[in-house]
Amino acid sequence: MNTGLTIPHEVSDGITLATLIEGRDYLQSELDQWNNNPKDESNPSGYWLHPEDVVNNMNLIRAMNTLIKYYGG
């Protein structure tokens, strides 16, 4: 006996796809800001990202793009 909420498969896939796209776009916007105006010693007012975040964002974006394709995006 199922007493919980049941979400149709198509709806849950749509939610997953929207979440992945939103997350990917946010990470990409951080990278874009950093690429356009990186903060360093010669540019102290630029956009700062921790060096590990730059690499992690790139890796996550690639992985999310794979999942987005899988979910039909």
Buried (B, 14 or more C-beta within 10 A) or exposed (E): EEEEEEEEEEEEBBEBBEEBBEBBEEBBEBBEBBEEEBBEEEEEEBBBBEEEBBEEBEEBBEEBBEBBEEBEB
